Amino acid sequence: MKTYVKTISLKSTQKACLLLLGFCLLLVLALPSYAQRGNGPVPVAAPGRAEAPIDLTGNWVSVVNEDWAYRMLTPAIGDTMSIPLKPNAQEVADNWDLEADNAAGLQCKAFGAARIMRVPTRLKISWQDDYTLRIDTDSGSQTRLFHFSDTGRRPLLNMMLEGATREKSLQGYSVADWENIMINRVSTAGPDDVPPPGGNLKVITTRLEAGYLRPNGVPYSEDTVLTEFYNRLTDPQGEEWFVVTTIVDDPTYLNSPYVTTTHFRREADDSKWNPSPCETLPPPEGATPPAGRDF
């Protein structure tokens, strides 16, 4: 009797396992088609050009709609308002010398990756290859390269570590990936009215040379880690924009992350493209820092 019960129990367990395995297999096979109908995340196998949920390529111009005095002009020496600096960074900024920078060939310190998107400039964005997004600036004639994984989706941290021995540079080493890639649910108006995929671009930049967060010598160090999020949108007038949120983490000079958002509007062509070398103008005559400089 005991042997009979044991045999029945074993057969029941095997049957349950087979049923469960079959259910899991059906679920795995059904998920891709469910996502393709617009009811879930888009499956992404190889991040890069082929999987781009938004189009950032083309010609863009920065629109300076905030911090005008800090972006369009060179602030007074020592003016570090709104930047969470440590005392050692304030000392560096207080002793900034534009003529000394120019004499030492350091004109581009204010055009490094941690500030370049804040510079009033035009951009040309293109795919250098299927896994490298390229951004060229006309102000300072800088080039940034965003490297996507060419071996399938991988954590950005792993990609950063692979570049840990690269030579440091003004624009550093940037790794990138698409985030929040979704297709909206099918519209009640019919399958032809389905909105396009959406998402944003995340970029992390390391291996930086020291540079300036503002053109008046507010410093960031070579230990800086730069994180950026690029989002595209269309305004009610039909104009296309992208917004980049920039987060600067610098254990040497900053008490906390320095966060900015910068806006760019698409241009029809490159007729206004005018590359120029790095140049920082002196502060306006008589310019003085504000009385209160605490963040």
N, C-alpha and C positions, 0 to 999 in steps of 0.2 A: 504493500500500500504506500509506504513511504517512497519507494522508488517511483511509483506511478505519479504521485503528487509532484515529486521533484522534476520528473520529465515534463509534465504539463506546465509547471512554472517556468522551466527553461524555455519551452517553445513559446509561451506567452511573452516572455521578455524579448526573445529574438524577433517576434512579430512586431512588438511595439517599437523596437529599435529601427526595424526596416521601414515602418510607417513614418517615424520621425525623420529618418534620413530622406525619404521620398518627399516629405513636406518641405524640408529645408532646400532640397534641390529645386523644387518648383518655385520656391520663393526667390532663390538666386536668379533663376532664369526669367522670372517675371519682372524683377526690379528694373532692368535696363529699359524695357518697353514702357513701363510705367513712367519712368523719368522722361523718356522721349516724347510722351504724350503731353508733357508740360506739367506734370504733377509732382515733380521732385527735382533734386539737384541734377545738373548735367554731369554725367560721368566723364572725368577728365583723366586721360591716360598719359598724355605727353604735353606738359605745360609749355607755352611758347606761342608763336605766331598762329598756329593752327587752332588753338583753343582760346584765343583772345575773346572775351565776352564784350569788350568795348574797344572802339577804334580811337587810338591816341595819335595816329600818324597824321602828318600834314603840317601846316604853318599856323603858329599861334603867337599872340602878343599878350604880354602881361598887362593887366588892368590894375593900376594902383589905386585901390579904393579905401585903404586904411594905412596908417603909419606913413603917410606921405612925406613928412619932414625927415623921417629916418631912412627912406628909400630913394627919394628923388634928390636929396641933398646930402652932403657929408655933415653929420652932426658935430657939435662942438667937442673938443677933446675932453674926455671924462664924462660925456653924456651917455650913461648906460641905462637910462630909464626903462623899466619893464623887463629887464633881463636879470634872472636870479643868479647873480654872480657871487662867488666867494671873494673874500678880501684880497687874495693874491691876484685875482683877475681884474679887480677894480684898480689895483696898483699898476698893472700892465697897461690898462686903458688910459689911466691918468698920464702915463709917460709915453704915449704913442707919438711917433715922429715920422710924418709922411715923407719928408726929404730923405731921412735915413733909409726908409723902405725903398724908395726909388733908387737911391745910390747903390743899394745892395741887390737890386734886381728883384725885389719882392712885390712888384706892382700887382701881382695876381693873388695875393693873400686874401683879398676881399672877394674873390671870385671862386672860392673852393666850394665843394659840394654842400657844405652846411649852410651856405648863404646864396649860392648862385640862383636859386629859384626866386629869391627875394629881389634880385637885381632887376631894374626895369630893362626888359630885353624882349627880343623875339626868339622863338624856338622853331627849329625844324626837327620833327620827330619821324623816324623811319626805322624799318627793320634792316639791320646790317646783315643778319642771316636769320634763319627760322627760330633761333634761340637767343638772339641778342637784339634788344631794343636800344636804339641810338638817339640821344638828344644833343643837338648842336645849338649853341647860343650865339647870337650876333654880338651881344655885349661881352667883351673879354675873349671871344672866339674859343669858347670851351666846348669840350665833348664829353658827354657822360655815356657809359655803356651799362645797360642793365642785363645781367646774365641769368637766363632761365635754365632749369635743369634739362639736359638733353637725354636723360635716362629715366624718364618718368617722374612722377611727383615725389619730391623728397623734402624733408624739413629744411627751412632756410638756414637753421643753425648748422646743419651738416654741410651745406654749401659754403657757409661763411668759414667754417674750419678748414675747408679745402683751400681757401685763399689766404690762410693765416701767414704764409711765408712770402706772399707777394710783396714787391717793392711798394713802399708808401708813395702816394701821389696826391696832387691837389684834389682830384675827383674821386680818389680812393677806388675800392673794389666793391661793386654793387651786385647783390643777388636779388632776384625778383620772382614773384609768383602771383597768380591770379587768386583772388579770394571772393567768397560769397557769390559764386557763380550759380545763378538760378534762372529758370525759365518760369514765367508767371503761368498761372493756371489758364486753361483754354477759355477764351472770352465767350460770353453768351451770344455774341454777335456772329459767332461761327469760327471755324478753324483758320480762315484767312485773316482774322483780326487779332492774332496772337502777338503780343508785344515781343520785341527782340530780347535776347538774353541780356542780363545785367550782371554787374560785379564791379570789383575795384582791383587796382594793382597795388601790391605791397612790395616795397623795396627796402632793403637794409644795406647800409654802406659802412664799411670799415676800412682799415689800412689807409687812413688819411694823413696827409701832412697837416701841420698846424696852420690855422688860418684865422679869419676875422668873421664874427657874426654880424658886424656892421662895418662900414668903410672907415670909421674913425678908430680902428684898432681894438675893438672889443674882442677878446681872444677866444678861440676854442683850441683844444690841444689835439695831439695825434692819437690820444686815447679815446676820442669821440666815437660814439656809435650813432649813426643817423638812420632814423626810421621814417619812411614816407608812405602815404596812402594817396593814390590818384583816383579821383572819381570824375566821371563825365556826366554832363547834363545838358538839356536843351531848355532855353528860357521861353516864356510865352510868345515872344516875337520870332521864335524859330532859330535864334542864334545858338551856336554850339559853344560850350565852355568845358573846361576841366578845372577842378580845384585840387590842389595838393596840400595835404596836411603834413607838416614837417615837425618831427620830434627830435631834438638834439639832446643827447645824454653825454655829459662830459664830467667824469669824476674829478678831473683836475681843476676845472674853473667854474663849474656850475653847482649850486646847492640843490637844484631840482631840474627836471627836464624843461627845456625851452621849446614852447609849442607855438607855431604860426600856421596860418592858412593863407594861401596865395592863389589868385584867380588868373586864368588865361582864357582868352576868347579866340576862336578859330578865325583865320583870315583866308580869303579866297585863293590867294597865290603868294608867291615870294617876292612880289614887286617891291616891297618895302624892306626886304632883307638887306642888311648893311653891316657885315662883320667889322668889328673894331677891336683893337688890342685892349688889354687891361689898363684902365686909367682911373685913379681916384683923385677927385678935385679936392682942394683944401676946404675946410669949413668956411662958411661966409664970414667976412670980416666982422669982428665984434661978437661972434657967437660965443655964448657961455652955457655951461650945463645948467639944468634946472636946479633950484635950491634943494628940493627933496629927491634923493636918488635911491631910496630904499625900494625894493621890489614890493 
